[in-house]
Amino acid sequence: MESDRPMKNAYIERKIGSMRRELLNAYIFHRLSEVWAVSEQWCIDYNTERPIRLWDIYRSWRMRICITKS
């Protein structure tokens, strides 16, 4: 990681924090294979589904603003 770009560290810390809260603290694992399976599904959700949901929330928020302004 480049030391002259502190924002890169912020993105990494955010993802690590999200993973800790939503995955590691939410489940009790008994085997390493369980960790791999659940974390793989979490990564798919984090990288594909979450941005789509956030975009839908943003669009509905923008639409409400446009309706209130009219």
N, C-alpha and C positions, 0 to 999 in steps of 0.2 A: 504494500500500500504506500502511496506517495505521501510523504509527510506534509507537503505543501497544499494538500487538498483535504481539509478537515471534514467537509461534507460527506466524503466517501465513508468515513468512519461512522457518521451519524446514520447513514442508510444501513450499514451493517449492524450497528447496535440496535436499530429499530427492528430489523428482521430477527435478530437473536432474542430480543425481548418478547416479540410476538410469539416466537416459537416456544419460549419458556412458559409464557402465560397460557397459551391456547393448547399446547400439546403436552409438554412435560409436567406441568402442574395439574393438568386436567385428567390425566390417566394414571393408573397404577399398572406398571408393567412387571411381568413375571419372567419374561424371556426376552432376549435380545432380538429374536425374530419378530416379536410383537412390536418392539420399538421401530424396527425397519419398516414393517407393513404400515403402521399408523403414520409414521413420519413421511413416508412416500406419498400417502394420500393427502396429508396436510400440505406438502409442498405443491402437489398438483392444484389443490384448492387455492393456495396462497398465490401461485403464479398465473392461474388461468381464470378461475371463477371469481375471485375477489376483485380484480380490476373491473370486470364486467359489472358486478353488483355496485361498485362505487360509481361507475359511469352512469348507471341507471339512477342512482340516488342524486347525482349531480344534475342530470337532465331534468328530473322532476323538481328539484330545488330551483333551477333556472326558470322552468315553466311557471312555477308559482310566483316568482319575482315578476315575470313578464305580465302575468294576469293581474297582479296587484297594481302594477304601474298603469295599466290601461283603464 
